Amino acid sequence: VASVEGTFACIWEKNTIRFYYWTPEEDVRQEGGPLSENPQPDQWGDANLKNTVRLLETDTECDSEAHQEWQCHNCAGSTSCT
């Protein structure tokens, strides 16, 4: 993202969070757009999708190839993950 101006949206689902961005010139109020009366995320397309985060279940087995070390840190019984 080249500028902090524009429209940002995120879709939080059970296992993922998707982050979207539109430049100030884009018509975000058009039918199905993020600021329309009836937003349709399925119509937004990959051009506006900037990042997807996959959420892990707390009991997910650690995979050193798929996960970062901090994702595999066991926080059970802790008040923080430091």
GIDA-V345331 format. One record per residue. N is the residue number from 0. RES is the residue in one letter. PSI is psi in degrees with one decimal (none if undefined). OMEGA is omega in radians with two decimals (* if undefined). Layout:
N;RES;PSI;OMEGA
N;RES;PSI;OMEGA
This chain:
0;V;122.2;-3.06
1;A;-16.8;-3.06
2;S;152.8;3.09
3;V;-4.3;3.07
4;E;149.5;-3.14
5;G;-165.0;-3.12
6;T;129.2;3.10
7;F;144.1;3.07
8;A;149.6;3.02
9;C;145.2;3.10
10;I;115.6;-3.14
11;W;113.2;3.11
12;E;-179.0;-3.06
13;K;-46.1;-3.04
14;N;-1.2;-3.10
15;T;158.7;2.95
16;I;126.9;3.11
17;R;132.6;-3.11
18;F;129.4;-3.09
19;Y;154.5;3.10
20;Y;138.7;3.05
21;W;138.8;3.09
22;T;161.9;-3.14
23;P;-23.9;-3.11
24;E;-17.8;-3.07
25;E;146.1;-3.12
26;D;89.5;-3.09
27;V;-7.1;3.12
28;R;-2.5;3.11
29;Q;161.5;-3.10
30;E;124.9;3.14
31;G;-11.9;-3.13
32;G;168.7;-3.06
33;P;-25.5;3.12
34;L;18.1;3.10
35;S;173.0;3.09
36;E;-30.1;-3.07
37;N;78.3;-3.12
38;P;139.3;3.14
39;Q;84.3;-3.10
40;P;-29.1;3.13
41;D;-19.0;-3.14
42;Q;-7.3;-3.01
43;W;-33.2;3.05
44;G;167.8;-3.07
45;D;-21.5;-3.12
46;A;-31.9;-3.13
47;N;-11.7;3.12
48;L;120.5;-3.08
49;K;-26.1;-3.14
50;N;149.1;3.03
51;T;129.3;3.12
52;V;126.0;3.10
53;R;123.4;-3.14
54;L;141.2;-3.13
55;L;143.3;3.00
56;E;151.6;-3.10
57;T;-23.4;-3.14
58;D;16.4;3.12
59;T;133.8;3.12
60;E;135.8;-3.10
61;C;134.6;3.09
62;D;109.4;-3.03
63;S;-21.9;3.11
64;E;-31.6;-3.08
65;A;-22.9;-3.04
66;H;151.6;3.01
67;Q;160.0;-3.11
68;E;-40.8;-3.12
69;W;-25.9;3.12
70;Q;-20.9;-3.09
71;C;-1.6;3.14
72;H;129.2;-3.12
73;N;117.7;-3.10
74;C;7.2;-3.11
75;A;130.6;3.11
76;G;4.4;-3.14
77;S;159.6;3.03
78;T;-6.1;3.08
79;S;163.9;3.14
80;C;62.3;-3.13
81;T;none;*
